[in-house]
Amino acid sequence: MARTTSSSTGGPSAPRNRTPQPLPRRRRTAGDFVKAFLAFVALAALVVGVPGALAFTVGWPLPGGAPSLEWLQQEITVTTFVNVLTVVVWLAWAQFTACVLVEIKAALSGVGMPGRVPGAGGSQLLARQLVAALLLVGATAASFAPGLSQFGQSLEGNQKPASAASAQQTPGGLFGQEQAGSAASAVAEQAEQAADRAGSNAKDGDTKYYRIQPPEGRHHDSMWEIAERHLGDGRRYKEIYQLNKDREQPDGSRLSEASLIRPGWIMEMPADAHGGELVEMPDEAPKVSQDVKEQISDYAKSGDQAKEQGGGAKEQGGGGSVDRDTAHITIPEQRPTDNGGRGQQEAPVASSGSESEGFSFGLPEALIGAPLLAAGLLGALGRRRRHALWQSAMGAVGGRRGMEPPTPTGDAADVQDALLVGADPEGVRLLDLSLRGLAASLAEESRALPTVYAAWLSNGDLHLQLAQPAGRPPAPWQLGQDQTFWMLARTDAERYEDVDTAAPYPGLVSLGTLDDSRLLLNLEAVPGVVSLSGTEADRAAVFASVAAELATNGWSDRMTITLVGFGQDLTPLAPNRLRHLDGIEALIETMEAETRQRRGALGAAGHDSVLTGRTGPAQHTRWAPHLVLLAAEPTGDDAVKLAELAADASRLGIGYLVGTESGDLPGAAWEMEITAGGKLLAPLLGLELEAQTLPEAQQRAVVELFVDADPGEGEGEGRGAGGSGRTGATPPFLVDVTEQGRPAVYARLVGTYEIIGLDTPDGDRSPLMHEALALLLLHREGVHPRVLASALWPRGVTEDVRDALVERLREWLGTEPDGSPRLRADQSGRLTLAKSVVSDLDVLRSLYHEATQGRGANSRAVRGRMLTDALVLVRGPLLQDRPQGRYAWLTHEIIDAQLPLLVADIGLALSEFHLEKGRAEKAIEALNASLKSAPGDERLWNELLRGTHAVGDPARLQQVAADLVARSGARGVPPRTEALLDELLPAWRSGLTAVS
């Protein structure tokens, strides 16, 4: 028998505990014992030998009595000099001994990183290496491995994991730091050596392993769940995948995709893995079969061989693409992360191993891999659609009242899905809050904004690279790896609140990624022209990405973006920001005038640069950036003119990005190249990024989405009160509203979420299943599996976990009488629901359509009954009382704007129905019912005024007018409503005081 269920708030399922399977200990090599012996000799000589030698040869170096003035008058002898030098050596010995004790304590405890001894940078590094070498043959070597991974790192500021130690350099010396280049090169070389040492230690020390378990019931183990249980974050499955990729398993097969693992396989785990199913190979662990021991021993040897082969390849391949003599751009050093402190990944991409290797699954990967760009485009598209709905409802455009935006098809549908999968609106919000919060804090301290050349988003943290040192940043910002880096942790950024200040760095735009870090270059601050070379098509893809992100990003207020030489007209993305010019001559003429105007404005205001104005009382609009994107290569003379204009551009808030075929552009401050393989190279800056692009086909599809979102032109005007002269278009999904059309599954979404016709799923899975069904019900055209996964797991999930949910959802919904499943996939792979699965929102739309365009159009009785039934269905807002933290995908939807307008349309039509027969009270009742769901709809208030006026009670009309004025607040009564009040109640203004 069918039952009614409500969404619950059950938590995730608890991790399964399986029987631990210990593994044999690896044997130490003879080299380890030699290193340990030499380290012991060195420590003994430094800790014991030095003080012994000093005591034997020099004795007590300090005076025997109290100091007196005569000491200062005595002649400095050799003995005095030796005694002073001896005191210095004793102090150095004490500091080194303290370092040794600190390192030994941290190594033996195995908890956290060693504490820092003040002023002992080099001494502590030496002590750490000696202690590590000594303990390599001891039982604590495994716990000491995290310390080894930090060799070569600065003890000041943030630490960088060894896995990222070979990262390339960030804007430093070329940004005004002459000494940063050599220092950065030294750090990079030390980091590479550290990685080698860490790898050696991992090979010799106790390594943790996990054996893939057989399925329990229908549940199969997945790499995501292994990472979730033993690393604290499912997204770290990639670390496990990289450790075990292409290594031969006991059954002779190899791991090639993260989603394809089999029971009995062995996984080497990262050093910080924890949990009962892991084995560190101690002798006292519970016994396992000899076969398992041999399998894991053989597997460990395969890892040793892979590391040796990888090291040889590295030596042959050289040190990468970074030019050590000119490298001045370094990725900011990463903070050590733990189970609770890992930053959220930028792009909430549901990726499995196969997806990470580049398979698209039918969606454009360029947009999926551009979370900030996707979030900007998706937000702008939503605003455009809401504006179009409101325009149509208010009578600005006829024929679209109550209509949903056109359902995208083809490339446009794929691009919209890619935006939904790739968008990171939370990352955009935090970036905006962080930058504005920094500007507000500096303004409170009467400090100017520092010039920022670049920003890096790394594991959720924000690193700003300054043109030059600017002192200590205001809290909660911290100094980064040196004086030119300001860093804000994600946890600190989440504490920021909205502040009323101008966007300080609106010219930041994403260029690409390096490992897990995303680079945003501040085009507005570049000291000259930025050139981009490469083929015309490749350059165009980069230019389009830059233009689209600048036009729609969420961390700017106002800006002008001038485009020249673009094949695709991008103006529909942001008509108020983007403008196309016909050629370079028009551009130069425009920018000459703009440059003169800005110089004069800065001089008159007494500011050195636009940054000074942004933190002061100056108007924000005066200092809005003007960014020029010239995709066509200029001639020699035009290039020289542009270089002259750009010489002072950074001070004026103007930036230039210019394309060139040859790569040789006069006056270019920074030179970049886009390769056919999608790499963005800047050799002089030491950059080799995975470029962020927007290829031509996707440009067209994005523009199509924005054009279709605008109201149609040439459609007739209609009366704003909801008269029958204007009707809405046919909804995308209609249901049979007769008695014969009773659905098999009925979900109530308008109000509290309830489902009729299905049993309640398992407690822990119920919220997820309910949310997935709600998403499918709101998208009858179909939902791509990757969109479903990104909606339910914003931080990402593997393909097998997603598919398992789809399968459970299919089983839950059941089958039709003919045996076909109620959840199916169409030809494009999108998930769709059978017509027998219906929501009250579907019924609401169908009733209104049938009443106004179907049978009710020719039958007054049918129209009245259907409109009344529709209004009864409205029990509250959409998905009322939904669990906190879920349904975040609703922010991408426009249903929150559609539903109130639809309810208002129903109320207006029912009101008109009653007024035709003079039933004013019934009309007022329908309008008041609609106002509960659409309290701000001007049309409802206007009809309520008309209906109340028809009753003939001036006092009641005055009360309605007072309620309307109170609700309007500081915005005031809308002009059309004000005119209506003047007509119906001329003395309404004077009567407000009496009513209040």
N, C-alpha and C positions, 0 to 999 in steps of 0.2 A: 504494500500500500504506500502511496506517495506520502512523503513527509515534508514539513517545512523546516528549513535549516537557516541559521543566521551565521554570518562570518564571525569567526572567533579570532582570538589573538594568541594563539599558541605559539610557542617559541620553536626554534629549530630542533631537530632531533638530536638526541645526545649521541656523542661518539660511541662507536662500538668498541668494546675491549676484547681483544683476542689474546690467545696464549702467547707470551713472549717466546721468541726463538733466538737464543744466544748463538753467537758465532765465535770461531776461534780467534785468538789474539794473533796479530801480525808480529813476526820476529824483527828485532832490531838488527841493523847491519853493523859490520865492523867499523864503518865510517862514523856511525853515530857514537860509538864508544870512544873513538879517537877524538871527535869533536868535544864530547863531554869531558874527557880527560884534560884537553887543552883549556877548556873553559874553567875547569876546576883549578888548574895551575894559575891561570890569569886572575881569577877571583882571589885565590889565596895570596898571590903576590900583592894585589892591590888593597885588599881588605886587611890582611895580617902583615904582609911583608913591609908595606910602606910605613905604618906606624912603628914597627919594630926597628927598621933602618933609621928612622928619625930619632927614636929614643937612644939608639946605640951611638950614632955618629954626632948628633947635635945636643941631645939632652933637653933640659927644660929651657925653652926659648924666652919665656917671659921674665921680667924683673922680679927679684925676690922681695922687694918692699913696695910701699905705697908710692905712686908717682909724685914728682915734685918739679918745681920750676927749673931746677938745675939740669934736668934731663934735656930740656930744650936748648940749653946753652952748651952742652957737651958736643964734641966733635964726633961725626958719624964715622965709625970704624968698620972694618970688614966684618967683625963679629956682630955688630949691630945690624948690618945688612943681611947677614946670614940668618940671624934670629927673626927678622921681619919676614924674610922669604919662607922660613920654616913655619911661621904662624899661618901664612897663606896656604902652604901645602897641607897643614893640618885641617884647615877649614875645607879645602877641596876634598880631602879624604873623608871628612865627616859627611859632606854632602853626598859623595858617591856611596858611602856605606849606607846612608839613609835610603838612597835609590835602590840599592841591592835588597835591603830589608823589605821595602815596599813591593818590589817585584816578586820576591819570594813569597810574601804573604798572599798576594793576588793569585800567584800561580798555584799555591797549595790549596787555597780556598776554592778556586775555580769559579768564583762569582764576580761578574762584572769586569771592568777594565781597571788596571792599576791606578791608584791615585797619583797626582802630579806633585813632585817635590818642587817647591818654588825656585825658579832660576836654574833648574838643572836639566835643560833641554838635552844637550849632548851627553851629559853624564848619565842621564836616565836611559837614553837610547842604548848606550854601551852596556849599562847594567842589565837592561832587558835582554839584549842579545846573548850576553854571557850566561845569564840565568836560564834562558830558554835552551841554549845548547846543552847546559848541564842537565836539565830536566827532560830532555828529549828521550832519554832512556829510562825515565821513571814513570810511575803510574799516573802522574799528573800531567803528562804532556798533552793529552787530549784536551783537558780543561784549559791548558795554557795557550792553545792554538789561537784563540781570538786576539791575544796580545801580539802574536807573531804577525798577524795580518796587518798590523799597523806600522811595521818597520818602515822607516823612510818618511813617515807622516809627521807633520808639524804637531807638537804637543799643545800648541796654542790654538784656540778656535775650534772649529768643527773637525771631526775625524772623517776620513774617507775610507770605505771598505776596500780591501785589496782587489775585489772583483771589478771595481771601477777605477783602479789605480792607473791604468793605461789610457785614461781618457785624455782627450786633446785639450788644447789651451784656449782660454776665453779673453775678451778684450782687455788687454792690460797695457803693454808697452806702447802699442800703436795708439792707445787712448791716452797717452801722456805719461806713462810709467816707463822710464828708460831702463830702470833696474829690474823690472818685473820679468823681462824675457829670460835672462839667465837664471833667475830664481825659479821660474816656472819650469824651465828645462831640467834643472837639477831635481826638483820635486818629482817630475814625471819619470826621470831615470831611476830615482830611488824607489818610486812606486812600482816600476816594472821589476826591479830587483826584489822588492817585498813580495810581489805576487809569486815569483819563482821560489822564494824561501818558504812562503806559506804553502805552496804546492808540495814542496819537499817535505815539510812537516806533516802535511795531511797524509802523505804517502807512508811516512814512517810511524805516525802516531796511531791512536785508537780511532778507527773510522766507524761511523754508525751506518747500519743497514736496515732495510725493511724488506720483508718478503710478502709479495702480493698474495692476499688471502683468497680462498675460493668464495664464490657468491653465497650469501645468506638469504635463502628464499629466492627472491627475484632481484635482490640488491647486489650489484657488482661494484667491487672496489674501483675507485677512480683516483687519478693523480691529484685532482683538485681536493678531494676529501682527505687524502693522505697529507697534503700540505696544510689543510684546515686543522687537522687533528694534531699534527706534530710540529708545525711551524707557526701556527696561530693565524695564518692568512692563506686562504685558498689560492690567491693570486701568485703566491710564491711557487706554484707548481713548476714554473719555468726553470727555477733553480734546480729542482730535482731532474727535470727533463735534460738540462744541459749536462749534468753530472753523469747521466746514463745513456745519452744519445749514442746510437750506433754501436754499443757494446754488446757482445754476444751473450745471450742468456742461456740458462741450463738446457733449454729445449732446442738450442741451435739458432733461434731467430734473434732479431735485433730490434731495439726500440727505435722507431722512425717517426712516430707521431705520438704526441702526448696523450691523445685520447685512446690509443690502442695499447693496452697493457693486459697481461694475461696472468691468471693464477699460477703461482710457483716462480714467477720472475723475481729477481732481486733488484732492489733500488738502493744505490748509495745515497745517503742523506746529507744535507748541509750540517755544519758543525754544531749549530744551535738547535738541532732537532731534539725533541723530547717526547716522552710517552712510553707506556709499557710494551708496545709492540716493537720498539727499537732495541738494538743490541750494539754495545760498544766493544764487544769481543773480550770481556774480562773472563778469567779462568773460573771465577766463582759463580758465573751465571748458570741458570738452570740448563740441564743437558738437552741436547737435541741429537737427532740421528747423525750418524757418521756421513751419510749421503749429503745431508744439508750442509754440514761443515765443509765437505769437499767442494760442493757447488759454490759456496760463498767464497771459499779460498781461491778457486779458479776465477771467479768473477772479480775479486780484488786484484788479481794479477792483470786482468784485462784492463782495469783502470790504470794500473801502473804503466803498462805499455802505451796506452793512449796518451798519458801525460808526457812520457818520454818522446813520443812521436810529435806531439804538439810543440814541445820545447824545441826540437830540432827544426821544425817548420818555421817556428818564430825566428830562430837565428838566421835561417836562410832568407826569410822574408823581410828582415830588417825591422826597424822600429815603427812602421806604419807610415802614414802620409804626412805626419807633422814635420815641418822643417825646424829642427832644433835651434837654428841660428835666428829665425825670424818669428818663432811661435810666441804669440803674446795673448792668446785666448785660451783660458783653461776653464773646464767645467768646475763649478764650485765644489769644494770638498763636501762630502755627504756626512751627515750626522749618523752615528751608529743607531740602528733601529732595532727594536725588540718587538715582542708580541703585541704590546699595547701601543707602541709608538710609530708603527709603520705608517708612512703617509699614504693617502689614497692615490691610486694611479690616476693620471690625468684623464685618459679616455676610458669611459666605462664600457669597454668592448668585451663582449662575450666571445672569448677566443679559445679555441682548442689548439692543439699542436698544429693541425693542418691549416687552420686559419692563420696562425702566426707565420706560417711559411708563405703566405701570400695568396691562398685560394680565396676567391671573392664571394662564393655562394650567391652569385647573382647581384651583389650590391657593390657600388663603387667604393673601393678601399681608400681612395684618396680622401674622401670626406669622412669615412669612419676613422681614419688616422689623424684627423684634424679636429680635436674636440672643441677648441675655442672658436674656430671658424664655424663649425657645425652648430654650436650653441648660439652664436650670433645670428646666423641665417635662420635657424628655427625660431628664435625669439622674434626677429623682424617679420617673419612670415606669419606668426601667430598674431602679432599686432595688426598687420595688414588685413588679415581675415576678420578680426574683431571689428576693425574700423569699417570694413565693407558691410558686415552684418548690421552694425548700428546705422550706417548711412541708409541702407535699404529699409530698415525698420522706421526710421524717422522720415521717410518719404523723399530722401535726397535722390534716390534712384528707384524707379518703379520696377515691379515684376519680380523682386527677389526676396520679398518678405518671408521670413521663416525658412529660407533655403539654406542648406548646407553648402560649403564651398564645393566646387566641382571635384569629383574624385579623380586624382591623378592616375594616369595610365602610362604604360611603357617606361621610357627612361625617367620621366618625371616621378613616377611611382617609386622606382628604384632609388632615385636621389632622395626623395622624402624619407624612405625607410633608412637610408644611410645616415641622414641627418638625425633621425630618432635614435639610431644605434650609437653614433659617434659623439653626440652632443654632451658636453659637460657643463651644464648651467651653474652647478655649484662651484666649479672651479673658476668660472668667470665672475661669479658673485664675490668669492673670496679675494680674487685678484683686485677687483674694483674697491672693495672695502679696505684692503691692505694699503693700496696706493693713496686713497683719499685719507685714510687714517694717518698715514705718514705725513701727508701735507698738512693736515690739521695740527698734528703734534709739533711740527717745525714752526708753524705760524704762531702757536702759543709761546714758543721759546724765542720768537722774533728771529728765526734763522731762515735763510733762503733755501730753496730747493736745490739740492746738488744736481749737476748734470749727469744723467744716466744714459749710458750708451747701449746697454743691453740688460735683459732680465732672463734668468734661467728658472724654469719650473722643474724641480727635481724631487721626486717622491713626495709631492705635496708641499714642499718648502719653496719659498720664493727668495731668490738671490738677485740683488740689484748690483750691477757692475758700474761703478762711478768713474767719471773721467779722471778724477783726482781725489785724493783723500779729503774727507769733509768732517773729520772728527767722529765722535761716538754718535751713533744714531739714537733717536728717542726710543724709550721702552715701548713695546716689548721687542723692538728690533734689536739685533745684536751685530757686532762686527763679525765678518766672515773670516775667510782664510787669510786675509790681509786687510790693510786699511782702505782698500778700494772696493770691498765687498760688504754690503749690508744684507743681513739675512733675517727672514721672518719664518718661524716654524708654523706649520699648518694649524697646530693646536692653538697657537697665539692668534693667528688670523681669524679663527672661528669665534674669538671673543670680541672682535670689533663690531661696532654698531654703525648705522648710517650716520654720516656727518654732512653738514651743509657746507661743502667746500668744492672748489673746482677740481676737475680731474687733472692731476699733475703731469701725467705722461700719456696723453692720448695717442701719441704716435707710435707706441709699441705695437709691433705686428709679428706674428709667428713666421719664421722662415723654415724651420725643420727641427728634427730631433737627432740627438746623439745618445745612443743607449736609452736610458730612461729619462733623459733631460731634454726639455723643449726650450729652444732659443727664441726669444722675442727681441728683435732689433728696434731701437728707437730711431726711426727714420728722421724724426724731427730734430734730433740732436747731432746727427752726423756732420762733422766739419768738412762739408763739401759734397760732391756728387757720389752716389753709390752706383756703380756700373754692374750690369748683369749680361754676361755673354753666353752664347750657346745657340742652338738652332732656333729658328723663329717660333716653331710650335712649342718647344720646351720653354722658351722665355715667356711666351704668351700664357702658359699654364701657371707659371710663378706669378706673373703680373696679375692675373685674374684672381688668384688666391689672396694676394696682398690687398688688392682693391676691395674684394668682397669682405674680408675681415675688417679692414679699416672702416668700411661703410656701415657695418652692422655690429661692431664689437660693443661690449657692455662696460668698458672702462674709459669711455670718453663722453664728453658733453656735446660739443659742436666741432665740426671741422669741415674743411673744403678739400675735396679730392679731385684733382684735375687729371683727366685721362686723355692721352694723345696716342694715336696709332693702334687702338684696340679694334679688333675685328668684330667682337661681340659687344653689343650695346648693353652695358651693365646698369644703366640708369634706373631701371625699375626696382633694383634692390634698395635704393635710397635716393629718391629724386632730390631731396633737400641737401644731400652731401655730394653726390657724384655729378660731374659735368664733363662732357666730351668737347674737345676743341678739334677744329678741322686739321690743323697742321702745326709745325714747329714755329712758323713765323707768328701765328696768333698766340702761341704759348709764350714766346719770348716777350712780345709786346705786353701781354697780360702780366707776366711776372716782373717786368721792369717797373710797371706802375705799382704793383703790390709791394715790391721791395722798398720803393721810395715812401710809400704810405706808411709802412710799418716802421721804418727808421724814424720818420717824423713823429709817429705816435709814441714810440719808446722814448725819444728825446724829450717830448713834451711832458711825458709822465715821470721823467727822471729815473727810468729803470735801465739797468744794464742789459737785461734779456727778458724774454717772455716769462721765464721761470720766476723772476722777481715779482712780476705782476700777478702771477697766479696765486701767490701766498699773501698778497696784500689786498687792499680795499678796491683795487681796480676791477672794472667790469670783466666778467669771464669771457664774454664774446669777443672782446678786443684782442685777446691773446689765444684765440682758437687756432690750431695749426692749419697750415695749408701744405698739403702733400701732393707732389707732382709725380705722376707715373707716366714716363715717356717710353712706350714700347718700341717705337720706330727709332732706328739709329740716326742721330743728327749728323749733318755734314761737318766738315772741319771748322768752318767759321761759326756755325751755330753751337757746336760743342764748346768752343772757346767762350762764347757769350754766356752759355749756361754755367760754365765753370766760374766766370766772374760773378754771376748772380749768386751762385752757391757758396762763394767764399765767406760771406757773412750770414748765410742762411740759418745756421743753427741758433744764432742769437735772436733771430727774428721769428723763430717758430716755423720755418719753411724747410721742407725736405725734398730731395730729388732722387728718384730711382730711374735710371736710364738704361735702355737696352742697347747692346752693341753686338754686331756679328763677329768682329775680330777680337774683341776683348781689350783693344787699345783705345781708350777714351781719354782725351786731354782733360786734365784737372780732376780725375777720379780719385777720391780720397780712399775709398774701399772698393776692391775689385772682387767680384764673385762670378762663378761659372756654374751653369746648370748642365749636367751631362745627360746623355740619352738614357742612362740607367737610373735617373732620378736622384743623383747625388748633387748636392749644392757645395761647391768647393770655393774656398777662399784661402789660397796658399799662404799669403802674407799674414793672414789672421790665424792660420793654423786650424781652419775649420774644414770638416768633411761631414756634412749633415745628410740625413735622409730628407730631401726637400719636401716641403708642403706645396702641393700643386692643386690646381683646379682645371683639369683638361677641358678641351673645347666642348665635347659632348655633354659633359656635366655642367658647363657654363650655360649651354642652351636649356638644359632641363631645369636648372635653378631659376633662370629668368622666366621660363614658362610657368613655374609654380607661382612666382610673384605676379605675373601678368594675369593669370587666371584668378588670383585672389582679389583683384580689383573689381568693383562693380561694373557691369556692362554699360556701354555707352549707347545713347540713342534710344533708351527705353523710356516709356512714358512716365510722367509724374503721376503720383497717386495721392489720395487723401490720407494724411497721417493717422487718422482715427481708426483705421482698420476696416474701411468700407469694402463692400464686395467687389468694387471695381478693380481691386488688386488682389491677386491670388498668388500663393507660393508655388514653386515648382514641385514636381513629384519627388518625394523622399527616395533615397537610394534603396530602401527596403520597406515593403508594405506587407502587413499581415492581414489575414482574414478576420474581421472584427465581428463576424456573425457567430451564432451559437455553434455552428459546424466547425469553426476555426479554432477550437480549443487546443492549445499547444501541449506537447508532451512535457516540456520543461519551461517553467515560467519564473523569471527573475525580477524582483522589484528593486530597481536602482534609484528611483526618484523618492528619496526618503531613506529610511533604514533599509539596509541591504538584506533581502531575504530571497530564498530559493525554494520553489515549490516543485515537487516531482522528482527530487533526488534525495538519496540518503546522505547523511553527514559524512564527509571524509574523515580519515584518521585525524585525531586532535592536532598533532603537530603540523600536518600538511594542510589542514583546512584553510588557514588564511591565504596561503599561496595559491591553492586551487580556486578559491573564491575570487582572488584578484585576477588570475589569468582569465577566468570566465568573464569577468566584468570588462576586461580589455577587449576580448573577442566580441562581446555583445555591443560595445560602442563602435566597433569597426566591422560592420557586416560585409564590407568589400574584401576583407581578409587581412591577416596579420602575418608578416614575415616572421619565421622562427627566431631570427636574430633580433628583431624588434621586440618580440615577446620576452626573450632572455634579457635584453638590456633594460626593459621596463621592470621586470621582477627582481633582477640582480644588478642594480646600477654600477656596482664595482666590478662586474664581470663574472662569468661562469663558463665552465667548459661545455663543449658540445654534448658530451654524453649525459651530463646532469640535466641540461636543457631537454634533450630527447626523452630522458626518463620521465620528466614532468609531463611532457606532451602525451606520452603513452598512458600515464596515470590519469590524465585529464580525459583522454579518449575512453578509457575504461569506465570512468565515473559517469560520463554523459550517456554511455550506453549506445544502443543501435536502434535503427528504425525498424518498423515491422518487416521490411524486406531484407533485413540483415545488414544494411549499409550503416557505417558508423555516423554518429551525429557530429563528430569532429573529423573533418577531412581536409585534404590539401588539394589546391587547384593546380593548374598546369604550371604556374610560376613558383609553386612550392609554398604559397601562402596558406595559412590555416584559416578555414572558414567553418561556420556553424550551419547545421541543417535548418530548414525553415521551421521545424517543429520546436526549436529552442528560441524562445522569445523573451523580450524584456518589456516592462511597462513603458519604457521610453519608445520602443517600437510601436506599441499600441497607441501611445499618445500621439505620435506623429501620424499614424494611419487614421485615427479617428478624425483629427483635424483636416487631413487631406480629403477624406471621404465626405466630411461635412461641407467643405467649401468647394471641392472640385468633382466629387463623385455623386453619389445618390442624393446627398443633402443639398446640392446646388439646385435641384429641381423639386425638392420636397421640403417644405418648411418644417414639418413635424420631424422628419429624419434629421435635419440639420440641428434643431434644438436638442433632440435627445443625444446625439453624438457629441455635441459641444459640452453638454452637461456631464456626460460620462467621462469625457477627457479631463475636465477640470477636477473631477473627483479623484482621478488618479494621482494628482499632485499632492504628495504627503509631506514634502519638505525639500531641502536641497539635495543635489545628487550625492548618493552614497553617504548619507548622513551618519555620523558616529563611526566613520571608518577608523581602523586601528592607526594609532600614531606611528609615523615612520614608514608607512606603506602608501601605495598609490601616488608616489612622487611623479609618475609619468603623466598625471592629470595636468601638471603645469604646462605640458606641451600641447594639450588639447584646447579646443575652443568651445567645448560643451558647456563650460561655465558661463559663456556668453550666449550660446544658442538656447539653452533651456529656459532662462528667464524671458527671452524674446518670444519663444514659442508659447510659453504660458501666457504672456501678455497678449499675443495674437488670439489665443483661445478666449481669453477674458473679453477682449474687445469685440470679437465676433459674437459671443454670447450676449454681451451688453446690447449690441446693435439689434440682435434678434428680439430681445425683450422690449426695447424702446419702440420697435416697429408696432407693437401692440399696446404701447403706453404703459408698460409695466416698469416704471422707473425704479421701484424698490428692488425688484429682481435684478435689474441692470446694475444697480449700486452693489448688491450682494455679490454678483459675479466679478465686478471690478475690485472690490475689497479682497476677495479670495485670491485674485491674480496678484494684487499688490504684496501679498505675503511672500511670494516667490520673486517678484520683480519690483521691489520698492522704489527703485530709481527711474522707472520707465515714465518718461514725460507724457506719452500717449495715454497711459492709464489715468494719470492725474487729470489730464484735460477732459477725458470722457467722464471721469467722476464729477468734475465741476459741472459739466453739461447735464449729467443725470440728476445731480442734486438740485441744480437750478430748475429742472423740470418738475421736481416735487413741489416747488413753490414755498420753501421755507428759508427766508433770508438768514436767519440765525444759524441754521445748519450749514448753509453755504459759506457763511463767514468762518465757521469753525473748520471746514475743509480747507479754506484758503489759509487759515492760520497754521494748520498742520503742514500744509505744503510749504509755506515760507520757513517754518522751523526745520523741516527736512532739508530744504535747499541750503541752509547754513550760509557760510561766507560767500559761496558762489553766487547766491542770489537766484531769483526766479528766472527760468529761461525766457527769452524774448517772446516766443509764441504763446507761452502760458501767461505771461504778463499781459499780452494783448487780449487774450481770452478773458482774463479777470477784469480788465478794464471794460470789456463788453458786457459781461454778466453781472458784475458787482462793482460799479464805478467807485464806490466809497470803500473799497477793500483795504486801502492803506490806512485810512483813519480808523477803521474798525479793528485793526490788529491789536491796538493797545487795550481796547475794551475787552477783547477776548482773552488776552493774556492775563 
